[in-house]
Amino acid sequence: TLSDLALPALESLLAEPLPTAQVRAIVRAVLGIGTERAFALMLKEASRSRSKTAQVDSLTGLRTREYMDMFLPEEIARAGLLNVSLSILMLDVDDFKFYNDTNGHPEGDRALKQAAALLQNNTRNHDICIRYGGEEFMVIMPRTPLYQAKDVAERIRKAFFETHFDFEHKQPGGKLTISIGVATFPEHAAEHAALIKCADVALYQAKQKGKNMVCVFEPNPITQ
């Protein structure tokens, strides 16, 4: 196992475009050894550590979209092999642009951190919470049929509505709320991109019906 001192030292080096020979010299100084094998192992472990860090959103602490791109196809393949359901939630904070424009981006960031904490506190240990982009989030729910996913989505929506956010009285309707779309494998789609699209359509339906709402994907001639 590499020392706690050596790995952070090498990670800092990898952030700078240093010549290989210079990197080797510093590695030897840190470790007291000069083997090519040790150097290769250091590079591999540092790269893995940095990749893992890149998969966590720096603002909210949730997983990133990059992580979702890797994880969701694997989970859908596993669900297919085991003949079990998998559900996803797409969530979007209602009128968040208005909140940001009215209160400023620092307050918007604080609200997003609070929203992320609400997600983690109202999902299960094996659910994966993701910051999909901006004020949009995703929850991947392995081994979860539609009715259970809808129950979790409603719990999140209710918790969000009942939580106080600073300056939310300025929002349309006087509250900061969230809309949620739900889609399930294999009922709605058989692969990850189509499943995300279904959940996105359900989220759009929730917005169209008045926001602060949970909607399950419903196919129609426009979206098929």
Helices and strands as residue ranges (DSSP letters): H 6-14, H 20-31, H 36-54, E 63-64, H 65-82, E 86-93, H 96-103, H 105-121, E 128-133, E 136-142, H 146-162, G 168-170, G 172-174, E 178-185, H 192-208, E 214-216
